[in-house]
Amino acid sequence: MTLYDDILNQARRLTPDEQLRLIAFLSEQARLAKTQKSAAPKSWRDLRGAATYPIVAEDAQEWVSTSRYEDDIHRSSSS
């Protein structure tokens, strides 16, 4: 018998008022656990390996060079 089954058997023996108190307690515990989990700050290390390389089919250095070149053209045409 698992712990869950044992708790279920014990919960069945509670009075209706005690069952309601248990439900309220368990729902509050679950709500708090979910809130704390979603509010936990994420670390950049958690994202490591999540995307394949290169992410947009372009090398990072190529992207930087292209962006700088486009910015230079934009600046020179604006002046």
C-alpha distances in whole Angstrom, upper triangle without the diagonal:
4,7,8,6,7,10,11,10,13,15,16,17,19,23,24,26,23,21,24,25,21,22,25,24,21,24,26,24,23,27,28,26,28,31,31,30,32,35,34,38,38,39,41,40,37,39,40,40,39,43,45,48,51,49,52,54,56,56,56,59,61,59,61,64,64,63,66,69,68,68,71,73,72,73,77,77,76,79
4,5,5,6,9,10,11,13,14,16,17,19,23,24,25,22,20,23,23,19,20,23,21,18,21,23,21,20,24,25,22,24,27,27,26,29,31,31,34,34,35,38,36,33,36,37,37,36,40,42,45,47,46,49,50,53,53,53,56,58,56,57,61,61,60,63,65,65,65,68,69,68,70,73,73,73,76
4,5,5,6,9,10,11,12,14,16,17,21,22,23,19,18,20,20,16,17,20,18,15,18,20,18,18,21,22,20,22,25,25,24,27,29,29,32,32,34,37,35,32,35,36,37,36,40,42,45,48,46,49,51,53,53,52,56,57,56,57,60,61,59,62,65,64,64,67,69,67,69,72,73,72,74
4,5,5,6,9,10,10,12,15,16,19,19,21,18,15,18,18,14,15,18,16,13,16,18,16,15,19,20,18,20,23,23,23,25,28,28,31,31,33,36,35,32,34,36,36,35,38,41,44,47,44,47,49,52,52,51,55,56,54,56,59,59,58,61,63,62,62,66,67,66,67,71,71,70,73
4,5,5,6,9,10,11,13,15,18,19,21,18,16,19,19,15,16,19,18,16,18,21,19,19,22,24,22,23,27,27,26,29,31,31,35,35,37,40,38,35,37,39,39,38,41,44,47,49,47,50,52,55,55,54,58,59,58,59,63,62,61,64,67,66,66,69,70,69,71,74,74,73,76
4,5,5,6,9,10,11,13,17,18,20,17,15,18,18,15,16,19,18,16,19,21,19,20,23,24,23,25,28,28,27,30,32,32,36,36,38,41,40,37,39,41,41,40,44,46,50,52,50,53,55,57,57,57,60,62,60,61,65,65,63,66,69,68,68,71,73,71,73,76,76,75,78
4,5,5,6,9,10,11,14,15,17,13,12,15,14,11,12,16,14,12,15,18,16,16,20,21,20,22,25,25,25,28,30,30,33,34,36,39,38,35,38,40,41,39,43,45,49,51,49,51,54,56,56,55,59,60,58,59,63,63,62,64,67,66,66,69,71,69,70,74,74,73,76
4,5,5,6,9,10,13,14,16,13,11,14,15,11,12,15,15,13,15,18,17,17,20,22,21,22,26,26,26,28,31,31,35,36,38,41,40,37,39,41,42,40,43,46,49,51,49,52,54,56,57,56,60,61,59,60,64,64,62,65,67,66,66,70,71,69,71,74,74,73,76
4,5,5,7,9,13,14,16,14,12,15,16,13,15,18,18,16,19,21,20,21,24,25,25,26,29,30,30,32,34,35,38,39,41,44,43,40,42,44,45,43,47,49,53,55,52,55,57,60,60,59,63,64,62,64,67,67,66,68,71,70,70,73,75,73,75,78,78,77,80
4,5,5,7,11,13,14,11,10,14,14,11,13,16,15,15,18,20,19,20,23,24,24,26,28,29,29,32,34,34,38,39,41,44,43,40,43,45,46,44,48,50,54,56,53,56,58,61,61,60,64,65,63,64,68,68,66,69,72,70,70,74,75,73,75,78,78,77,80
4,5,5,9,10,11,8,7,10,11,8,10,13,13,12,15,17,17,18,20,22,22,23,26,27,27,30,31,32,36,37,40,43,42,39,41,44,45,43,46,49,52,54,52,54,57,59,60,59,62,64,61,63,66,66,64,67,70,68,68,72,73,71,72,76,76,75,78
4,6,8,9,12,10,8,12,13,11,12,16,16,15,17,20,20,21,23,25,25,26,29,30,30,32,35,36,39,40,43,46,45,42,44,47,47,45,49,51,55,57,54,56,59,61,62,61,65,66,64,65,69,68,67,69,72,71,71,74,75,74,75,78,78,77,80
4,7,9,11,9,9,13,14,12,14,17,17,17,20,22,22,23,25,27,27,29,31,32,33,35,37,38,41,43,45,48,47,44,47,49,50,48,51,54,58,60,57,60,62,64,65,64,68,69,67,68,71,71,70,72,75,74,73,77,78,76,78,81,81,80,83
4,6,8,6,6,9,10,9,12,14,14,15,17,19,19,21,23,25,25,27,29,30,31,33,35,36,39,41,44,47,46,43,46,48,49,47,51,54,57,59,56,59,61,63,64,63,67,68,66,67,70,70,68,71,74,72,72,75,77,75,76,79,79,78,81
4,5,5,6,9,10,10,12,14,15,16,18,20,21,22,24,26,27,28,30,31,33,35,36,37,41,43,46,49,49,46,48,51,52,50,53,56,59,61,58,61,63,65,66,65,68,70,67,68,72,72,70,72,75,73,73,77,78,76,77,81,80,79,82
4,5,5,6,9,10,10,12,14,15,16,18,20,21,22,24,26,27,28,30,31,33,34,36,40,42,45,48,48,44,47,49,50,48,51,54,58,59,56,59,61,63,64,63,67,68,65,66,70,70,68,70,73,71,71,74,76,73,75,78,78,76,79
4,5,5,6,9,10,11,12,14,15,17,18,20,21,23,24,26,27,29,30,32,33,35,38,40,43,47,47,44,46,49,50,48,51,54,58,59,56,58,61,63,64,63,66,67,65,66,69,69,67,69,72,70,70,73,75,72,73,77,77,75,78
4,5,5,6,9,10,10,12,14,15,16,18,20,21,22,24,26,27,28,30,31,33,37,39,41,45,45,42,44,47,48,46,49,53,56,58,55,57,60,62,62,61,65,66,63,64,68,68,66,68,71,70,69,72,74,72,73,76,76,75,77
4,5,5,6,9,10,10,12,14,15,16,18,20,21,22,24,26,27,28,30,31,35,37,40,43,43,40,42,45,46,44,47,50,53,55,52,54,57,59,60,59,62,64,61,62,66,65,63,66,69,67,67,70,72,70,71,74,74,73,76
4,5,5,6,9,10,10,12,14,15,16,18,20,21,22,24,26,27,28,30,34,36,39,42,42,39,41,44,45,43,46,49,53,54,51,53,56,58,59,58,61,62,60,61,64,64,62,64,67,66,65,68,70,67,69,72,72,70,73
4,5,5,6,9,10,11,12,14,15,17,18,20,21,23,24,26,27,29,32,34,37,41,41,38,40,43,45,43,46,49,52,54,51,53,56,58,58,57,60,62,59,60,64,63,61,64,67,65,64,68,69,67,68,72,72,70,73
4,5,5,6,8,10,11,12,14,15,16,18,20,21,22,24,26,27,31,33,35,39,39,36,38,41,42,40,43,47,50,52,49,51,54,56,56,55,58,60,57,58,62,62,60,62,65,64,63,67,68,66,67,71,71,69,72
4,5,5,6,8,10,11,12,14,15,16,18,20,21,22,24,26,29,31,34,37,37,34,36,39,40,38,41,44,48,49,46,49,52,54,54,53,56,58,55,56,60,59,57,60,63,61,61,64,66,63,65,68,68,67,69
4,6,5,6,9,10,11,12,14,15,16,18,20,21,22,24,28,30,33,36,37,34,36,39,40,38,41,45,48,49,46,48,51,53,54,52,56,57,54,55,59,59,56,59,62,60,59,63,64,62,63,67,67,65,68
4,6,5,6,9,10,11,12,14,15,17,18,20,21,22,26,28,31,35,35,32,34,37,39,37,40,44,47,48,45,48,51,52,53,51,55,56,54,54,58,58,56,58,61,60,59,62,64,62,63,66,67,65,67
4,5,5,6,9,10,11,12,14,15,16,18,20,21,25,27,29,33,33,30,32,35,36,34,37,41,44,46,43,45,48,50,50,49,52,54,51,52,56,56,54,56,59,58,57,61,62,60,61,65,65,64,66
4,5,5,6,9,10,11,12,14,15,17,18,20,24,25,29,32,32,29,31,34,35,33,36,39,43,44,41,43,46,48,49,47,51,52,49,50,54,54,52,54,57,55,55,58,60,58,59,62,62,61,64
4,5,5,6,9,10,10,12,14,15,16,18,22,24,27,30,31,28,30,33,35,33,36,40,43,44,41,43,46,48,48,47,50,52,49,49,53,53,51,53,56,55,54,57,59,57,58,61,61,60,62
4,5,5,6,9,10,11,12,14,15,16,20,22,25,28,29,26,28,31,33,31,34,38,41,42,40,42,45,47,47,45,49,50,48,48,52,52,50,52,55,54,53,57,58,56,57,61,61,60,62
4,5,5,6,9,10,10,12,14,15,19,21,24,27,27,24,26,29,30,28,32,35,38,40,37,39,42,44,44,43,46,48,45,46,50,50,48,50,53,52,51,55,56,54,55,59,59,58,60
4,6,5,6,9,10,11,12,14,18,20,23,26,27,24,26,29,31,28,31,35,38,39,36,38,41,43,43,42,45,47,44,45,48,48,46,48,51,50,49,53,54,52,53,57,57,55,58
4,5,5,6,8,10,10,12,16,18,21,25,25,22,25,28,30,28,31,35,37,39,36,38,42,43,43,41,44,46,43,44,48,48,45,48,51,49,48,52,54,51,52,56,56,55,57
4,6,5,6,9,10,11,14,16,19,22,23,20,22,25,27,25,29,32,35,37,34,36,39,41,41,39,42,44,42,42,46,46,44,46,49,48,48,51,53,51,52,55,56,54,57
4,6,5,6,8,10,14,15,18,21,22,19,21,24,25,23,26,30,33,34,31,34,37,38,38,37,40,42,39,40,44,44,42,44,47,46,45,49,50,48,49,53,53,52,54
4,5,5,6,9,12,14,17,21,22,19,21,24,26,24,27,31,33,34,31,34,37,38,38,36,40,41,39,39,43,43,40,43,46,44,43,47,49,46,47,51,51,50,52
4,6,5,6,10,12,15,19,19,17,19,23,25,23,26,30,32,34,31,34,37,38,38,36,39,41,38,38,42,42,40,42,45,44,43,47,48,47,47,51,52,50,52
4,5,5,9,10,13,16,17,14,16,19,22,20,23,27,29,31,28,31,34,35,35,33,36,38,36,36,40,40,38,40,44,43,42,45,47,45,46,50,50,49,51
4,6,8,9,13,16,17,14,16,19,21,19,22,25,28,29,26,29,32,33,33,31,35,36,34,34,38,38,36,38,41,40,39,42,44,42,43,47,47,46,48
4,6,9,12,15,17,15,17,20,22,21,23,27,29,30,27,30,33,34,34,32,35,36,34,34,38,38,35,37,41,39,38,42,44,42,42,46,47,45,47
4,6,9,13,14,12,14,17,20,19,22,25,28,29,26,29,32,33,32,30,33,35,33,33,37,37,35,37,40,39,38,41,43,42,42,46,47,45,48
4,7,10,12,10,12,15,18,17,20,24,25,27,24,27,30,30,29,27,30,32,30,29,33,34,32,33,37,36,35,38,40,39,39,43,44,42,44
4,7,8,7,9,12,15,14,16,20,22,23,21,23,26,27,26,24,27,29,27,27,31,31,29,31,34,34,33,36,38,37,38,41,42,41,43
4,5,5,7,9,13,13,15,19,20,21,20,23,25,25,24,22,25,27,25,25,29,30,28,30,33,33,32,35,37,36,37,40,41,41,43
4,5,5,7,10,11,12,16,17,18,16,19,22,22,20,18,21,24,22,22,25,26,25,26,30,30,29,32,34,33,34,37,39,38,40
4,5,5,9,10,12,15,16,18,17,20,23,23,21,19,22,25,23,23,27,28,27,29,32,32,32,34,37,36,37,40,41,41,43
4,6,9,8,12,15,17,19,17,20,23,23,22,21,24,26,25,25,29,30,28,30,33,33,33,36,38,37,38,41,43,42,44
4,6,5,8,11,13,15,13,17,19,20,19,18,21,23,21,22,26,26,25,27,30,30,30,33,35,34,35,38,39,39,42
4,6,8,10,12,14,13,16,18,19,17,16,19,22,20,21,25,26,25,27,30,30,30,33,35,35,36,39,40,40,42
4,6,7,9,12,11,15,16,17,16,16,19,21,20,21,24,25,25,27,30,30,31,33,35,35,36,39,40,40,43
4,7,10,12,10,14,15,17,17,16,20,21,20,22,25,25,25,27,30,29,30,33,34,34,36,38,39,39,42
4,7,8,6,10,12,13,13,14,17,18,17,19,22,22,22,24,26,26,27,30,31,31,33,36,36,37,39
4,6,6,9,10,11,12,13,16,17,16,19,21,21,22,24,26,26,27,30,31,31,33,36,36,37,40
3,5,8,8,9,8,10,13,13,13,16,18,18,19,22,23,24,25,27,29,29,31,33,34,35,38
4,6,5,6,6,8,11,11,11,14,16,15,16,19,20,21,23,25,26,26,29,31,31,33,35
4,6,7,8,9,13,13,11,14,17,16,16,19,21,21,22,25,26,26,28,30,31,32,34
4,5,8,9,12,11,10,13,15,14,14,18,19,18,20,23,23,23,26,28,28,29,32
4,7,9,12,10,10,14,15,14,15,18,19,19,21,23,23,24,27,28,29,30,33
4,6,8,7,6,10,11,10,12,15,15,16,18,20,21,22,24,26,26,28,30
4,6,5,6,9,10,11,12,14,15,16,18,20,21,22,24,26,27,28,31
4,5,5,6,9,10,11,12,14,15,16,18,20,21,22,24,26,27,29
4,5,5,6,9,10,11,12,14,15,16,18,20,21,22,24,26,27
4,5,5,6,8,10,10,12,14,15,17,18,20,21,23,24,26
4,5,5,6,9,10,10,12,14,15,16,18,20,21,22,25
4,6,5,6,9,10,10,12,14,15,16,18,20,21,23
4,5,5,6,9,10,11,12,14,15,16,18,20,21
4,5,5,6,9,10,11,12,14,15,17,18,20
4,5,5,6,9,10,10,12,14,15,16,19
4,5,5,6,9,10,10,12,14,15,17
4,5,5,6,9,10,11,12,14,16
4,5,5,6,9,10,11,12,15
4,5,5,6,9,10,10,13
4,5,5,6,9,10,11
4,5,5,6,9,10
4,6,5,6,9
4,5,5,6
4,5,6
4,6
4
